[in-house]
Amino acid sequence: MINVLILDDDPMVASFNKQYVEEIKGFQLAGLAKSFDEAKQLLEENDIQLLLLDIYMPGKNGLELLQYIRKETAYNVDVILVTAADDVDSIQTALRYGAVDYIIKPFEFERFNKALTTYREKHSLLKAQQSLKQEELDASILHQHEKKNMTLPKGLTPNTLQVIAAAIVDKENEPFTTDEIAETVQISRVSVRKYIKYLKEIGALAERMTYGAIGRPFYVYVNRNLTKSSFQDLV
């Protein structure tokens, strides 16, 4: 689980953000802070991986806390800004100090969910791997997708790809077979096999051979960098 600290001096906004965090799989709230000093203390006392940070507050503001965190090597925490500050100076300062995302209030839950889901996927990938290939880094961390990868081969449809991608993502990092996905999505094995082949060819899945109880070999697949939103531009 990813431990989250929320810093917002507005109790109502903090409560909404708390509810949002608790609705997203893989996150748990580690604390609520209303000021620079409270947040600093909670960071010192808890193992926090992600800080949701507002800029505007009495006393030292959120950007000052971000600058402080980056100067203190003891804090191994990522930061997402959740703030009404929409001026370019604030945005540039936050990004220069390593904010991984910037959400401007007011916002929809969909945008909040996308920010945390993207962060969770990056966090999981970096935690699970000791090294990354360039294509994995580009696709999963830097989000540099080649346009050719977003053109489907003849016979494949965007909607079906979305359904199959969602089923694979739900497997998280567990190996799976074509038959398992076919059963989940209620699509023929032959059709699913075509989509699995395509996803393997573009590097979204890894394939390996294994052996069953009676010694017959079969292929299993593991998600490398596939997300439910990977192919949203095709739909």
TAWONOR-V174818 format. One record per backbone hydrogen bond with DSSP energy under -1.0 kcal/mol. NH is the residue of the N-H (numbers start at 1). CO is the residue of the C=O. If there is no record, write none. Layout:
{{NH CO} {NH CO}}
This chain:
{{2 26} {4 28} {5 50} {6 31} {7 52} {8 33} {14 10} {15 11} {16 12} {17 13} {18 14} {19 15} {20 16} {21 17} {22 18} {24 21} {27 24} {28 2} {30 4} {31 4} {33 6} {39 35} {40 36} {41 37} {42 38} {43 39} {44 40} {45 41} {46 42} {48 46} {49 3} {50 3} {51 78} {52 5} {53 80} {54 7} {62 55} {65 61} {66 62} {67 63} {68 64} {69 65} {70 66} {71 67} {72 68} {75 72} {78 49} {80 51} {81 101} {82 53} {83 103} {91 87} {92 88} {93 89} {94 90} {95 91} {96 92} {97 93} {98 95} {99 94} {100 79} {103 81} {105 83} {112 108} {113 109} {114 110} {115 111} {116 112} {117 113} {118 114} {119 115} {120 116} {121 117} {122 118} {123 119} {124 120} {125 121} {126 122} {127 123} {128 124} {129 125} {137 133} {138 134} {139 135} {140 136} {141 137} {142 137} {144 138} {149 146} {150 147} {151 148} {156 153} {161 157} {162 158} {163 159} {164 160} {165 161} {166 162} {167 163} {168 164} {169 165} {170 166} {171 168} {172 169} {174 171} {176 221} {181 177} {182 178} {183 179} {184 180} {185 181} {186 182} {187 182} {192 188} {193 189} {194 190} {195 191} {196 192} {197 193} {198 194} {199 195} {200 196} {201 197} {202 198} {203 200} {204 199} {205 199} {206 222} {208 220} {210 218} {212 216} {215 212} {218 210} {220 208} {221 176} {222 206} {224 204} {225 204} {230 227} {232 229} {234 231}}
